[in-house]
Amino acid sequence: MVSPFPIPLNAIRAIEMVARRGALAPAAEELGVTPGAVSQHLRRAEERLGIELFERTPQGLRPRPALARILPQLSAGFSTLADAVRALRPANEQVLTLTVGAVFASRWLIWRMARFTAAHPEIELRLVVTASMIDFQHSDIDCGIRFGRGPWSGVLAERIGGQHFQPVATPELAARLRSPSDFAQVPVIQDTTTMLPWSEWFAAVGAPMVELSGPSLNDPALAFDAAISGQGVLLTVDMMAADAVREGRLTWPFKRSAQTDLGYWLVRPEGRRMPAKVRFFRDWLLAEAAGVIDGRANTET
């Protein structure tokens, strides 16, 4: 019987990965072979098909129009194959693997995990803490928490909170802040990774923006620790600061939040059924988030 594939399936897989990743090396890593082997797959496929599949650019390998047109079909096909193979294995409904950022994990989720375990002792929660946006279609991760505007391609996203933000500081430092203009006189922690704009908070409280200065950090979890240790004022999502405020380690100097279209979202793979373990976590997460002070204007603590 004549094979329906004019080129080997491994070569088709290599083509899809290079087109998706834009380079030989990451595709080789995903396939578990050398970049040279991936290059050979591409070369032989182009010879058999009689066309060039990729354009070599300074930014990497870019699919030519013929490949670009069928790339969604290739990706969907391999995703379907992965789901089929996954279905052959016994379903592990006792382990829930979640990808999450460092701040959400350390300042919010970790303090509540015991309550989830108490509610669902049959489920083991495993955290993959990373700032990277993991591709659910090519991993065994069940769901994740992302901060941003959404939506994202290939995932279903449900907002859980985090739309409100304002400055936080230790009570001692907050005592030096009588008006927004006083931010020019105190250290302000510069979180270089944040998506939250100081200008929007000043606009929300009707005050002119002032020049800010203070320690600069490129790790949001460390920036939060710096605020708790009194090294400066930090602009942060109220949902993340609520526990520290309630405990008295931090306070909201002006108790006035700005609202943004950013937020925390529960995300899970599109086109894949929601297993019971994810549904249990989703329902618990939404209930927990609803019980947290999420920073309304003039909120009293």
Backbone torsions as a table, in degrees:
resi	resn	phi	psi	omega
1	MET	NA	137.1	-179.0
2	VAL	-72.1	132.4	179.3
3	SER	-68.2	138.7	177.8
4	PRO	-74.9	-6.5	-177.8
5	PHE	-109.8	115.0	178.0
6	PRO	-71.4	-14.9	175.8
7	ILE	-131.8	154.0	-176.9
8	PRO	-59.9	150.8	-179.7
9	LEU	-61.0	-35.5	177.3
10	ASN	-61.7	-36.7	178.4
11	ALA	-68.8	-38.6	177.5
12	ILE	-62.5	-41.5	177.9
13	ARG	-62.1	-42.9	178.9
14	ALA	-62.6	-40.7	179.0
15	ILE	-61.2	-45.9	-178.6
16	GLU	-63.6	-41.7	-178.3
17	MET	-67.7	-43.9	179.8
18	VAL	-64.5	-40.7	178.9
19	ALA	-63.1	-36.0	-178.9
20	ARG	-78.8	-38.2	-175.3
21	ARG	-93.3	-21.4	175.4
22	GLY	81.1	9.3	-179.0
23	ALA	-161.6	160.7	-179.3
24	LEU	-73.1	-43.4	-171.5
25	ALA	-60.5	-51.0	179.9
26	PRO	-65.4	-33.1	176.3
27	ALA	-66.1	-40.5	178.3
28	ALA	-62.6	-41.0	179.0
29	GLU	-62.5	-41.9	-179.6
30	GLU	-67.2	-34.9	-179.6
31	LEU	-83.0	-19.0	-177.5
32	GLY	77.9	30.6	178.0
33	VAL	-130.2	-177.0	179.6
34	THR	-87.5	155.6	174.2
35	PRO	-56.5	-33.2	178.3
36	GLY	-62.6	-38.3	178.8
37	ALA	-66.4	-39.4	177.7
38	VAL	-64.4	-42.5	178.8
39	SER	-59.7	-39.6	178.0
40	GLN	-64.3	-41.3	176.8
41	HIS	-57.1	-46.3	-177.9
42	LEU	-65.1	-44.8	-177.2
43	ARG	-62.2	-46.0	-178.7
44	ARG	-68.0	-35.5	177.5
45	ALA	-64.5	-42.9	178.8
46	GLU	-64.0	-37.3	178.7
47	GLU	-65.0	-44.0	-178.6
48	ARG	-69.5	-37.8	-178.6
49	LEU	-81.0	-22.9	-179.6
50	GLY	76.4	21.2	178.3
51	ILE	-139.8	159.3	172.0
52	GLU	-88.8	129.2	-176.5
53	LEU	-91.1	-29.6	-173.7
54	PHE	-127.7	149.8	171.0
55	GLU	-103.3	127.5	178.9
56	ARG	-84.6	115.7	-178.2
57	THR	-125.4	164.5	176.2
58	PRO	-60.1	-23.6	-179.8
59	GLN	-88.7	-3.4	179.8
60	GLY	126.7	-167.3	-179.8
61	LEU	-86.7	124.9	-178.9
62	ARG	-116.7	131.9	180.0
63	PRO	-61.2	135.7	172.6
64	ARG	-74.6	164.9	-172.2
65	PRO	-51.1	-42.8	-178.0
66	ALA	-60.4	-42.7	178.7
67	LEU	-72.6	-39.4	-179.6
68	ALA	-59.1	-34.4	-178.2
69	ARG	-66.9	-36.3	-176.1
70	ILE	-98.6	-2.8	-176.7
71	LEU	-57.6	-42.6	177.4
72	PRO	-58.6	-36.4	178.6
73	GLN	-67.6	-41.8	178.3
74	LEU	-61.3	-48.3	-178.1
75	SER	-63.0	-42.5	179.1
76	ALA	-64.6	-37.9	179.9
77	GLY	-64.0	-45.2	179.4
78	PHE	-69.9	-31.3	175.6
79	SER	-65.5	-40.2	177.2
80	THR	-64.5	-41.7	177.1
81	LEU	-61.2	-42.5	179.6
82	ALA	-62.1	-41.1	178.1
83	ASP	-64.3	-38.5	-179.9
84	ALA	-65.0	-43.9	178.6
85	VAL	-65.7	-39.8	178.9
86	ARG	-61.0	-35.5	-178.9
87	ALA	-69.6	-19.9	178.1
88	LEU	-71.9	-26.8	-178.7
89	ARG	-83.9	148.1	176.7
90	PRO	-58.9	131.5	-178.9
91	ALA	-65.4	131.9	178.6
92	ASN	-102.2	87.9	-178.3
93	GLU	-83.5	0.4	-177.7
94	GLN	-96.2	-7.4	-179.8
95	VAL	-124.0	123.0	177.2
96	LEU	-111.5	115.6	-179.1
97	THR	-101.3	123.3	-172.7
98	LEU	-124.7	130.8	173.2
99	THR	-97.5	137.1	-172.7
100	VAL	-155.4	151.8	177.2
101	GLY	-77.5	163.0	-173.1
102	ALA	-63.9	-42.6	-176.9
103	VAL	-66.8	-46.6	-180.0
104	PHE	-61.8	-39.4	-179.4
105	ALA	-67.1	-48.3	-171.5
106	SER	-82.8	-29.3	-174.6
107	ARG	-102.3	-9.6	-176.8
108	TRP	-136.3	-59.5	-169.9
109	LEU	-69.4	-42.9	-172.6
110	ILE	-60.9	-30.2	-179.1
111	TRP	-78.7	-9.5	-177.2
112	ARG	-114.8	-7.3	-176.0
113	MET	-59.9	-34.1	-179.8
114	ALA	-61.6	-33.4	179.6
115	ARG	-70.1	-36.6	176.6
116	PHE	-66.1	-42.7	179.3
117	THR	-62.7	-38.2	178.5
118	ALA	-66.1	-36.7	-179.6
119	ALA	-76.2	-31.1	-177.5
120	HIS	-136.1	71.7	-177.1
121	PRO	-64.4	-16.0	-179.3
122	GLU	-79.6	-9.6	-176.4
123	ILE	-109.6	127.7	174.6
124	GLU	-95.6	122.3	-178.5
125	LEU	-94.4	121.4	178.1
126	ARG	-114.3	129.2	-178.1
127	LEU	-103.1	135.3	169.7
128	VAL	-112.9	100.1	-175.0
129	VAL	-88.6	114.4	-177.5
130	THR	-158.6	151.4	174.9
131	ALA	-89.0	-7.8	-178.6
132	SER	-75.5	150.4	176.6
133	MET	-91.8	99.9	-173.5
134	ILE	-74.2	140.1	177.7
135	ASP	-82.9	106.9	-176.5
136	PHE	-64.3	-30.3	-176.2
137	GLN	-69.0	-17.2	-177.4
138	HIS	-125.2	35.2	177.6
139	SER	-151.1	169.5	178.3
140	ASP	-97.9	14.2	179.7
141	ILE	-75.3	134.4	-174.2
142	ASP	-81.1	-40.7	-177.8
143	CYS	-162.3	177.7	-177.7
144	GLY	-157.2	169.1	173.6
145	ILE	-116.0	123.1	178.0
146	ARG	-123.0	146.4	174.9
147	PHE	-108.4	131.0	-179.7
148	GLY	162.2	-159.4	-178.0
149	ARG	-95.6	-27.5	-176.3
150	GLY	60.4	171.6	-10.2
151	PRO	-78.3	170.3	178.3
152	TRP	-119.9	148.5	-178.8
153	SER	-66.2	136.5	173.7
154	GLY	83.0	2.4	-179.7
155	VAL	-133.5	154.8	168.8
156	LEU	-96.3	129.9	-174.0
157	ALA	-122.9	135.1	178.1
158	GLU	-129.1	119.7	-177.4
159	ARG	-68.0	136.0	179.0
160	ILE	-115.1	-9.2	179.0
161	GLY	145.4	-170.2	175.7
162	GLY	90.2	19.9	-178.5
163	GLN	-83.7	-7.5	-175.0
164	HIS	-116.3	140.8	-178.3
165	PHE	-146.6	155.5	179.1
166	GLN	-167.4	169.9	179.2
167	PRO	-71.6	146.6	172.4
168	VAL	-129.4	153.0	179.4
169	ALA	-158.7	164.6	173.3
170	THR	-65.4	154.8	178.5
171	PRO	-55.7	-35.9	-179.1
172	GLU	-65.6	-44.0	179.7
173	LEU	-72.5	-36.5	179.8
174	ALA	-63.0	-27.4	179.9
175	ALA	-64.2	-19.2	179.5
176	ARG	-87.8	-1.1	-175.9
177	LEU	-109.2	101.6	179.2
178	ARG	-100.4	-24.3	177.2
179	SER	-148.0	160.5	-179.9
180	PRO	-56.4	-26.5	179.6
181	SER	-65.7	-20.1	-179.6
182	ASP	-69.8	-11.8	177.2
183	PHE	-62.7	-21.2	177.5
184	ALA	-72.6	-13.6	-175.3
185	GLN	-107.1	0.0	-178.9
186	VAL	-128.3	156.3	177.3
187	PRO	-67.9	136.2	177.7
188	VAL	-119.0	123.8	-178.4
189	ILE	-72.4	124.0	179.9
190	GLN	-95.8	101.6	175.5
191	ASP	-86.1	105.0	-173.9
192	THR	-72.0	-9.5	180.0
193	THR	-97.2	-8.1	-171.1
194	THR	-71.2	151.1	173.8
195	MET	-101.1	0.0	-176.2
196	LEU	-87.8	125.9	-178.5
197	PRO	-95.5	126.7	174.9
198	TRP	-58.2	-36.2	-176.8
199	SER	-58.5	-35.8	-179.7
200	GLU	-70.7	-33.5	177.4
201	TRP	-69.3	-44.2	177.7
202	PHE	-59.1	-40.6	179.1
203	ALA	-64.9	-37.8	-178.1
204	ALA	-65.6	-32.1	-179.7
205	VAL	-96.0	2.8	176.7
206	GLY	71.4	32.9	-179.2
207	ALA	-120.7	147.9	177.2
208	PRO	-69.9	144.6	178.2
209	MET	-66.4	139.0	177.3
210	VAL	-115.9	164.3	178.7
211	GLU	-74.7	130.4	-176.7
212	LEU	-110.9	144.1	177.5
213	SER	-148.8	151.7	-179.8
214	GLY	160.8	-172.7	-177.2
215	PRO	-63.5	142.1	-179.7
216	SER	-110.5	129.2	-178.6
217	LEU	-133.2	144.6	179.3
218	ASN	-109.4	21.8	177.1
219	ASP	-130.8	114.3	-175.3
220	PRO	-63.2	-32.0	178.5
221	ALA	-67.6	-40.4	177.1
222	LEU	-67.7	-36.1	177.7
223	ALA	-60.9	-39.6	178.6
224	PHE	-66.1	-42.8	177.6
225	ASP	-62.1	-38.3	179.0
226	ALA	-62.8	-38.8	178.4
227	ALA	-64.8	-44.0	-179.3
228	ILE	-64.9	-31.3	179.7
229	SER	-84.0	2.8	174.6
230	GLY	84.7	17.7	-177.8
231	GLN	-81.7	-8.1	178.2
232	GLY	165.3	176.3	176.5
233	VAL	-86.5	143.4	-179.7
234	LEU	-126.6	137.6	173.0
235	LEU	-91.3	118.9	-174.6
236	THR	-148.3	163.2	178.3
237	VAL	-66.9	133.1	-177.1
238	ASP	-60.0	-34.8	-179.9
239	MET	-59.7	-36.6	-179.7
240	MET	-76.9	-28.7	-176.0
241	ALA	-91.4	-12.3	-170.4
242	ALA	-58.0	-41.7	-178.6
243	ASP	-64.9	-45.9	-179.5
244	ALA	-65.2	-33.9	177.4
245	VAL	-68.6	-44.1	-179.7
246	ARG	-63.4	-33.2	179.9
247	GLU	-82.3	-8.3	178.0
248	GLY	88.5	1.6	179.1
249	ARG	-76.4	-29.6	176.0
250	LEU	-131.5	165.0	174.8
251	THR	-146.0	158.0	174.1
252	TRP	-93.4	105.7	-173.4
253	PRO	-57.5	-35.3	-175.3
254	PHE	-115.1	-7.5	178.8
255	LYS	50.0	40.4	177.5
256	ARG	-132.6	121.9	-177.5
257	SER	-103.0	152.6	166.6
258	ALA	-102.0	149.7	179.7
259	GLN	-108.1	142.1	-177.2
260	THR	-134.2	165.4	174.3
261	ASP	-86.7	1.2	172.7
262	LEU	-74.9	168.3	176.6
263	GLY	171.6	174.3	174.9
264	TYR	-93.2	137.0	-176.6
265	TRP	-129.1	141.1	167.5
266	LEU	-87.8	123.5	-177.9
267	VAL	-121.4	146.4	177.5
268	ARG	-147.2	162.4	-174.1
269	PRO	-62.8	137.4	175.4
270	GLU	-77.0	142.2	176.7
271	GLY	80.5	7.7	178.9
272	ARG	-120.2	137.6	-178.9
273	ARG	-59.8	152.6	176.9
274	MET	-90.1	109.4	178.7
275	PRO	-68.8	163.4	-176.7
276	ALA	-58.4	-39.0	-177.6
277	LYS	-62.8	-36.6	177.9
278	VAL	-72.1	-38.9	178.8
279	ARG	-63.7	-40.8	177.8
280	PHE	-62.7	-44.4	-179.6
281	PHE	-65.4	-42.8	179.3
282	ARG	-57.9	-49.8	-177.4
283	ASP	-63.4	-41.0	178.8
284	TRP	-66.0	-42.8	-177.6
285	LEU	-62.6	-45.5	-179.7
286	LEU	-64.0	-38.2	178.2
287	ALA	-67.2	-41.2	178.1
288	GLU	-64.2	-45.2	-178.6
289	ALA	-63.9	-35.6	179.6
290	ALA	-66.8	-23.6	-178.8
291	GLY	-90.6	1.4	-178.7
292	VAL	-99.5	140.0	173.0
293	ILE	-59.0	120.5	-175.4
294	ASP	-110.4	24.2	167.4
295	GLY	73.5	61.8	171.5
296	ARG	-85.2	157.9	179.5
297	ALA	-59.3	137.1	177.8
298	ASN	65.8	25.6	178.0
299	THR	-68.8	131.8	175.5
300	GLU	-95.9	142.5	-179.7
301	THR	-106.9	NA	NA
